[in-house]
Amino acid sequence: MKKWNVAVLGATGAVGQQMLKVLSERNVPLGTVKALASASSAGKKVYCGAKEITVEETRDDSFQGMDFVLGAVSNAMAQKFRPSIVQSGAVFIDNSSAFRLDDDVPLVIPQINGEDAFTHKGVIANPNCSTIVTLMAVSGIARIAKICEMVACTYQAVSGAGREGIVELETQMRQELTGEAKTSNVFPCQILSNAIPFIGSEIDNDYTTEEMKMQNEGRKILHLPELKVCCTCVRIPVIRSHSISVQLKLDRDVTMDEVKAAISCAPGCVLTDSIEGRNYPTPLDVSDQDLVYVGRVRRDLINGDKGLCLWCCGDQIRKGAATNAVEILELLIK
């Protein structure tokens, strides 16, 4: 069996370490595995399964001999190293937003538009985490009816802001117990016991960059260039896993039986009719695994038989980032 040489760019971050973990869990046939990061992280140890790997400083020649590079770095770093990666002959599967809307870069969720991965020219983009969870939840419905409009409200865990987001919430929890004043450096205001309806940067239409990703990326992944999406992104004091409330308007009448069957049959999705007596999932139900749970499926009272409402949850570090990237790799090696 052929073994594949894989480099993880940004291997010391939360997503990079999760990529190494998922590569091991899914038994990808690996040859050389490189852990790449900044000079300040060089020499640290990370693990791919039981194998200890020494982190190397990323240089332009770091990608020679690699078959795949999984990126878990900022837009600026992804842009900086893209030419070197492509020149090396490796396929760059990038988790940043740097290339997602480029015409020559496929934006892929394997269970939805896996065939697009094979049109790559050296770079494949991983979608935004909330986009992945939401589109996974509606993918079965999209196979039985065209989605014309979508209203989405995301409830995003602090880990979506990286390890620093988790540290800030935990710090504020300790400050609450000791009576200290809360300090906020990562989020614009206190996140403990709060909800912040603003993620990303505000743009000209008064939406944020994070909110517009749902429409812009959704159109590309679903091959629906006219799809209309209205999104509000909210940060909540949950450590891990994102939740999304979704309202859909379809191009035809659908029955609830059709819809539930479509969700149940969608790869990577679970219709949660009953979890401990509940018909809805929570972030804790889906953490540290790769399935998207869908519940509270009901008729939309505005759009009637063409409308649906649902609630979904997914682990944004795994399926929303690391696992989706590894699944793209698996798709290509198969």
Summary of the structure (lengths in Angstrom):
residues: 334
radius of gyration: 20.0
end to end distance: 11.6
largest distance: 59.5
contacts: 1162
relative contact order: 0.15
helix: 36%
strand: 27%
